[in-house]
């Protein structure tokens, strides 16, 4: 495996007016931390990860701080070079690949919902001792519940709390632009199941999210080409719902549970809402095992 230096493969994209995307990974045969299993390569870089900043004049709102301090410094430097003097941060949820750069923004307002703050505090020892470690873990310093309205310059932004992928999700809606920054609630090729015992609840909130008004979706994990071209359409939600329902069916259907992702998701990939990406095969296998194990508990 090739191992370039941390941050050297970052790509800056502009998927929508006033929105910057900081994309890294999804490069064939490349890992940037270790050949051994680790959250940075296996949960983020190999699959591709993009965090975002909304910018208007001298103000910016950063949605997740990326996978390392190096990446976060790149984000901050890019914004400051554009003339930004006021930065706030929103955390989409508590997982490592979304909060690893928090220290770079510790002098800024870091916003999260209360469940994210609690999850980070509970997981502090594991996060700070992980591979790679995130130490010190810088927690959020402004908390909200359910929803929060903000402005970035003249741009109206709404934070909405959802239980999809993790119990503490926060998505960011730009109503005037018809744009949803989805964090890990939607993922291309497939959702990464981190809380299998809550999948039924995740389906409820996917349905709730589908009722909101927006046209385009920018996920944190997805195709560089799709993100660069302005994101995904609303069929992304339908595809995710279909995958989750089929996953739940694996508890009663052993043959379905044995299928590889390409076979399991054939109908979903045929719609072109999402694309088959081979590194998601082990994610799918892990998802199936987790869902079946959750039934036994």
Number of C-alpha atoms within 10 A of each C-alpha: 10 10 12 12 11 16 19 11 14 15 13 17 19 16 18 18 11 15 17 22 25 22 27 26 23 22 12 10 9 16 22 19 19 15 13 10 11 14 19 22 24 20 19 22 23 20 23 21 27 31 27 27 24 23 24 18 14 15 19 25 24 26 28 26 32 29 28 23 20 16 23 25 18 16 24 19 13 15 23 16 10 12 15 17 12 16 22 19 22 25 27 32 29 27 20 25 23 25 28 29 24 27 20 19 19 16 11 15 16 24 23 27 26 17 19 25 22 14 15 22 15 11 15 18 14 12 22 16 13 14 17 18 17 24 15 13 21 19 21 22 13 14 14 16 13 11 14 16 11 12 14 19 14 11 15 14 21 17 24 19 24 24 18 29 24 23 19 22 23 32 24 23 22 18 16 11 16 13 22 26 23 22 28 25 27 25 23 25 28 26 22 21 21 17 16 23 16 17 21 14 15 22 19 15 17 20 14 11 19 15 9 12 14 18 14 18 24 28 25 30 30 26 25 19 11 17 22 17 13 18 23 22 15 15 17 24 21 14 24 23 19 14 18 20 13 17 24 18 16 18 18 10 12 11 8 16 22 14 15 13 19 17 12 17 21 12 13 23 16 11 12 12 18 24 19 18 16 12 15 21 16 13 20 24 15 14 22 24 17 17 24 20 13 14 11 7 6
